[in-house]
Each structure stands twice: as C-alpha cells, then as structure tokens.
C-alpha cells in the first residue's frame, strides 16, 4: 500500500453495535483536528455522536442531510456546525432513516455523499473527514465507502468480536470492492480491561488480530493493519507468559474518563487532556494522515 500524506477521508464502521464506534470516530476527529481542518460527519441515524456533542437542535432541524444529498436545495455549509473542539460537525438527523430509504431509489444513490459533500470540501475546506457510520448494511454505509475509500474498524473483546469484523468484511467491504477500491487502514481493538498474561477475552482478541493469516487488504494480512499500540508478536506473548517482561496493556483501554467525556459532551482530549489513552487516538490520526499503518 502506498503511504502518502494528503487530504483524506475515512469511514469508521463495523456491522455490530456497542463496540465504541462513535467514541472512536469522535476522538479520531479531535486528534486529526490537531493536524488540519477536520469535518466529523455523523451518518448514523441514531445520532449518538451528534447528540453526544450537544447538537440536539441540529439533529431535529428541518434543514438536514437529506436536503443536501437528495433534494439538492441545500449545501453542506447550510447544515455544518462549528464545535468547541477544533473540528466541525456534519450532524445526523432524525429523518436519516428515511434518507436511507430514498437513496435506494435515487440516481447514483451510492455516490451522493461523495459528489455532494466530499468532492466539494475535501482538500479545499478540510484536510480530513471522519464518517461515523451505521451498524447495519445499507445505502448510508455504501455512500460512506464510495466517498472515502478508507475504513477503520473498531473491535472489542468478546465471543462475537471476530464475528463482527468478518461480517463487516463479507457483507460490506468485499461487495464494495467489486466496484471500488477500499483500504482498511486499521483494525482498532478498544474497550479492553483485563490482563493479557492470562486467558482472558482481551488476550484472545489480541492473539487473533496479531496472528491471523488471512488478508484484510489485497496482499496484506490482518496483523499489518493492527496499530502499534496493539501489536504483540508471538515471541512477545511467549516472553509475557514466561514472566520475562511486565505484561503491557495494549489496545485502547476502558477508562471512566471516556464514558464521562461523552456525558460531558466532549472528546477525551478536552475532557481529560492528561488521559493516558489520548496518545492512542493520536496514533490513529497518524495512520489516517499517512494512509495506513507504518512499520
């Protein structure tokens, strides 16, 4: 994969709810904003991120995303909101489920977000765009993939963790690749809590991600898209098990500040700038800026 530093849009997506997708998206946007002008686009009809940032009025506004990508009687700038966190917000809407249905019958329905939002704004008004996507397959997810061509997939420990990843690949990424190029920039293990020197779900997830042989991108096995903060080789696992080194705490870890920051309608950087997890979101921002994980 060619690694370049250029204006870039990315979709944060997984076909499974409750895995920290909106939290990852919001904090990724916040750290990208340290690098350049950033737009955080909430394509999830439930509007967790929009409401979580305190923009309930925008979520319920009469002028919304449908007016931009369907009717054509509004522009993105008509609905984009400035936040207090250095990035702008393209808010979700309480009518977005209807927009999803209408896109299915629209001409070039999968390319509306690209033509109406990304192409007019990326590289001119914004250096980066982050799309928070629905947890189900459909036209909004298709639009996000066509518009960005890049994805990050958050994943959490648990019996269904790898299943959610595989479902996303089989039902969303691979079908899209029949028509467009889609790069998985990173698989992001998050919401980890337990030790990895014992047989925990955290350990199982990290072993699966770091030892899998199947390709996530053409010619690129899954371990190559695991961020450095979650990369553990088989040899390192052996040293941990032998007690030859202190067990690390890889992945984005569960912290009370993360959940409290959402209640406070703030990204982690603004709620708790001393948090030990901010550096990991900074690393995700570096991956987006570079166009992939650099080894």
C-alpha positions as CSV (number, residue, x, y, z in Angstrom):
1,X,0.0,0.0,0.0
2,X,1.3,3.4,-0.9
3,X,1.7,5.6,2.1
4,X,1.2,9.3,1.5
5,X,0.4,12.4,3.4
6,X,-2.5,14.1,1.7
7,X,-6.1,15.2,2.4
8,X,-8.0,12.1,3.3
9,X,-11.5,10.9,4.3
10,X,-12.1,7.8,6.4
11,X,-15.2,5.8,7.5
12,X,-15.3,4.3,10.9
13,X,-17.5,1.2,10.5
14,X,-18.4,-2.2,11.9
15,X,-21.7,-4.1,11.5
16,X,-22.1,-4.5,15.2
17,X,-23.4,-2.1,17.8
18,X,-21.9,-1.1,21.1
19,X,-18.3,-1.5,20.2
20,X,-17.2,2.1,20.6
21,X,-17.6,3.2,17.0
22,X,-18.9,6.7,17.8
23,X,-16.3,7.2,20.6
24,X,-13.5,6.1,18.2
25,X,-14.9,8.4,15.4
26,X,-15.2,11.5,17.7
27,X,-11.8,11.1,19.3
28,X,-10.1,10.4,15.9
29,X,-11.7,13.6,14.5
30,X,-10.4,15.5,17.6
31,X,-6.9,14.4,17.1
32,X,-6.9,14.9,13.3
33,X,-8.0,18.5,14.1
34,X,-4.6,18.9,15.6
35,X,-3.1,18.3,12.1
36,X,-5.5,20.3,9.9
37,X,-9.1,21.4,9.4
38,X,-11.4,18.4,10.1
39,X,-15.0,17.6,9.5
40,X,-16.7,15.0,11.6
41,X,-19.7,13.6,9.6
42,X,-22.4,11.6,11.6
43,X,-24.1,9.3,9.1
44,X,-25.6,7.1,11.9
45,X,-29.4,7.7,12.1
46,X,-29.4,7.2,15.9
47,X,-27.3,10.4,16.1
48,X,-25.3,9.3,19.2
49,X,-22.3,11.4,18.2
50,X,-24.4,14.5,17.2
51,X,-26.4,14.4,20.4
52,X,-23.4,13.4,22.4
53,X,-21.7,16.6,21.3
54,X,-24.7,18.7,22.4
55,X,-26.3,19.3,19.0
56,X,-29.8,18.0,19.6
57,X,-31.2,21.0,17.8
58,X,-29.3,20.1,14.7
59,X,-30.4,16.5,14.9
60,X,-34.0,17.8,14.9
61,X,-33.5,20.6,12.4
62,X,-35.9,21.0,9.4
63,X,-32.9,21.5,7.1
64,X,-30.8,18.4,7.2
65,X,-28.6,15.9,5.4
66,X,-31.4,14.8,3.1
67,X,-31.8,18.3,1.8
68,X,-28.1,18.2,0.8
69,X,-27.8,14.7,-0.7
70,X,-31.3,14.1,-2.0
71,X,-33.1,17.3,-2.7
72,X,-30.1,19.4,-3.7
73,X,-31.8,22.5,-2.2
74,X,-29.1,22.9,0.5
75,X,-25.3,22.8,0.6
76,X,-23.2,21.1,3.3
77,X,-22.3,24.5,4.7
78,X,-26.0,25.1,5.4
79,X,-26.0,22.4,8.0
80,X,-22.4,22.1,9.2
81,X,-21.9,23.3,12.7
82,X,-18.8,24.6,14.4
83,X,-17.9,22.8,17.7
84,X,-15.7,23.9,20.6
85,X,-13.3,21.1,19.9
86,X,-11.4,22.4,16.7
87,X,-13.4,20.3,14.3
88,X,-16.7,20.9,12.5
89,X,-19.7,18.7,12.6
90,X,-22.0,17.5,9.8
91,X,-24.8,16.4,12.0
92,X,-27.0,13.4,11.8
93,X,-30.8,13.9,11.5
94,X,-33.9,12.3,13.0
95,X,-35.0,11.8,9.4
96,X,-31.9,9.9,8.3
97,X,-33.6,6.5,8.2
98,X,-36.0,8.0,5.6
99,X,-33.0,9.3,3.7
100,X,-31.5,5.8,3.7
101,X,-34.7,4.5,2.0
102,X,-34.8,7.3,-0.5
103,X,-31.2,6.8,-1.5
104,X,-32.0,3.3,-2.7
105,X,-34.2,4.7,-5.4
106,X,-32.1,7.8,-6.3
107,X,-29.9,8.1,-9.4
108,X,-26.3,7.3,-8.4
109,X,-27.7,6.7,-5.0
110,X,-24.4,5.3,-3.6
111,X,-22.3,8.3,-4.8
112,X,-24.4,11.2,-3.3
113,X,-22.2,11.8,-0.2
114,X,-19.1,11.7,-2.4
115,X,-20.5,14.2,-5.0
116,X,-22.4,16.5,-2.6
117,X,-20.0,16.5,0.4
118,X,-16.6,15.0,-0.1
119,X,-15.7,16.3,-3.5
120,X,-16.7,19.9,-2.8
121,X,-15.0,20.1,0.6
122,X,-12.1,17.7,0.9
123,X,-8.8,19.4,0.1
124,X,-10.3,22.8,-0.2
125,X,-12.1,23.5,3.1
126,X,-11.0,20.4,5.0
127,X,-7.8,18.4,5.2
128,X,-9.6,15.4,6.9
129,X,-13.1,14.0,7.1
130,X,-14.2,11.3,9.5
131,X,-17.5,9.5,8.9
132,X,-19.3,7.7,11.7
133,X,-21.4,5.0,10.0
134,X,-24.4,2.9,10.9
135,X,-24.1,-0.5,12.4
136,X,-26.0,-2.2,9.6
137,X,-25.5,-2.6,5.9
138,X,-27.3,-0.2,3.6
139,X,-27.1,2.9,1.4
140,X,-25.6,5.2,4.0
141,X,-22.7,2.8,4.6
142,X,-22.4,2.3,0.8
143,X,-22.2,6.1,0.4
144,X,-19.5,6.3,3.1
145,X,-17.3,3.7,1.4
146,X,-17.7,5.3,-2.0
147,X,-17.0,8.7,-0.6
148,X,-13.9,7.8,1.4
149,X,-12.4,4.6,0.1
150,X,-10.8,4.2,3.5
151,X,-12.1,2.5,6.6
152,X,-11.2,1.9,10.2
153,X,-12.8,-1.0,12.0
154,X,-13.2,-0.8,15.9
155,X,-13.4,-4.1,17.6
156,X,-13.9,-5.1,21.3
157,X,-13.2,-8.2,23.3
158,X,-15.9,-10.9,23.4
159,X,-17.2,-14.0,21.8
160,X,-18.7,-12.1,18.9
161,X,-15.7,-9.8,18.3
162,X,-14.1,-11.5,15.3
163,X,-17.6,-12.4,14.0
164,X,-18.4,-8.7,13.8
165,X,-15.2,-8.0,11.9
166,X,-15.8,-10.9,9.5
167,X,-19.4,-9.9,9.0
168,X,-18.2,-6.3,8.1
169,X,-15.7,-7.7,5.6
170,X,-18.1,-10.2,4.0
171,X,-21.3,-8.0,3.9
172,X,-19.8,-4.6,3.4
173,X,-16.2,-4.3,2.4
174,X,-15.9,-7.2,-0.1
175,X,-19.1,-6.4,-2.0
176,X,-17.9,-2.8,-2.3
177,X,-14.6,-3.9,-3.7
178,X,-16.3,-5.4,-6.7
179,X,-16.8,-1.7,-7.8
180,X,-14.4,0.5,-5.9
181,X,-11.0,0.3,-4.1
182,X,-11.5,0.2,-0.3
183,X,-8.5,0.2,2.0
184,X,-8.8,-1.0,5.6
185,X,-6.4,1.5,7.3
186,X,-6.6,-0.1,10.7
187,X,-8.4,-2.6,12.9
188,X,-8.7,-0.9,16.3
189,X,-9.1,-3.0,19.4
190,X,-10.7,-1.0,22.1
191,X,-12.7,-1.2,25.4
192,X,-10.1,-3.6,26.8
193,X,-9.9,-4.1,30.5
194,X,-8.2,-7.3,31.5
195,X,-4.6,-8.6,31.7
196,X,-3.1,-10.4,28.8
197,X,-0.9,-12.7,30.7
198,X,-4.0,-14.8,31.5
199,X,-6.5,-16.5,29.3
200,X,-8.9,-13.6,29.1
201,X,-11.1,-12.3,26.2
202,X,-8.7,-9.4,25.8
203,X,-5.8,-11.9,25.3
204,X,-7.9,-13.9,22.8
205,X,-8.8,-10.9,20.8
206,X,-5.2,-9.6,20.6
207,X,-3.9,-13.0,19.7
208,X,-6.4,-13.4,16.9
209,X,-5.6,-10.0,15.5
210,X,-1.9,-10.4,15.7
211,X,-1.6,-13.9,14.4
212,X,-4.3,-14.2,11.7
213,X,-3.1,-15.2,8.3
214,X,-6.0,-14.1,6.1
215,X,-5.8,-10.9,4.1
216,X,-7.7,-7.8,5.1
217,X,-6.4,-5.8,2.1
218,X,-5.1,-7.5,-1.1
219,X,-1.7,-8.8,-0.3
220,X,-1.8,-7.5,3.2
221,X,-2.5,-9.9,6.2
222,X,-4.6,-8.7,9.1
223,X,-1.6,-8.2,11.6
224,X,-0.2,-5.5,9.3
225,X,-3.2,-3.2,9.9
226,X,-3.1,-3.6,13.7
227,X,-1.8,-0.2,15.2
228,X,1.5,-0.3,17.0
229,X,-0.3,0.3,20.3
230,X,-1.9,-3.1,20.0
231,X,0.8,-5.0,18.1
232,X,2.2,-8.0,20.0
233,X,4.1,-10.8,18.2
234,X,4.0,-14.5,19.1
235,X,7.5,-14.2,20.5
236,X,6.4,-11.3,22.8
237,X,3.4,-13.4,24.0
238,X,5.9,-16.2,24.9
239,X,8.1,-13.8,26.9
240,X,5.0,-12.5,28.7
241,X,3.9,-16.0,29.6
242,X,7.4,-16.9,30.8
243,X,7.3,-13.9,33.1
244,X,10.3,-12.4,31.3
245,X,8.7,-9.0,30.9
246,X,5.9,-6.9,32.5
247,X,2.6,-7.6,30.8
248,X,1.7,-4.5,28.7
249,X,-1.7,-3.0,28.4
250,X,-2.2,-2.9,24.6
251,X,-5.2,-1.5,22.8
252,X,-7.5,1.3,23.8
253,X,-8.3,0.6,27.4
254,X,-11.5,1.1,29.3
255,X,-11.3,4.4,31.3
256,X,-14.0,6.1,33.2
257,X,-13.0,9.4,31.6
258,X,-14.0,8.0,28.2
259,X,-17.6,7.4,29.2
260,X,-17.7,10.6,31.3
261,X,-16.4,12.7,28.5
262,X,-19.5,11.7,26.4
263,X,-21.8,12.7,29.2
264,X,-19.9,16.0,29.3
265,X,-20.4,16.4,25.5
266,X,-16.7,16.5,24.9
267,X,-13.9,14.4,23.2
268,X,-11.4,12.9,25.6
269,X,-8.7,15.5,24.7
270,X,-10.9,18.3,26.0
271,X,-12.4,16.5,29.0
272,X,-9.2,14.9,30.4
273,X,-6.1,16.1,28.5
274,X,-3.9,14.1,30.9
275,X,-5.6,10.8,30.0
276,X,-3.2,8.0,29.1
277,X,-5.4,7.0,26.2
278,X,-5.1,10.2,24.1
279,X,-1.8,9.0,22.6
280,X,-3.6,6.1,21.0
281,X,-6.1,8.3,19.3
282,X,-3.1,10.4,18.2
283,X,-1.7,7.3,16.7
284,X,-4.9,6.6,14.8
285,X,-4.8,10.1,13.5
286,X,-1.2,9.5,12.3
287,X,-2.5,6.3,10.5
288,X,-5.1,8.3,8.7
289,X,-2.7,11.1,7.8
290,X,-0.2,8.5,6.4
291,X,-2.8,6.4,4.6
292,X,-2.0,3.3,6.6
293,X,-0.1,1.7,9.5
294,X,3.6,2.3,9.1
295,X,6.0,-0.4,10.4
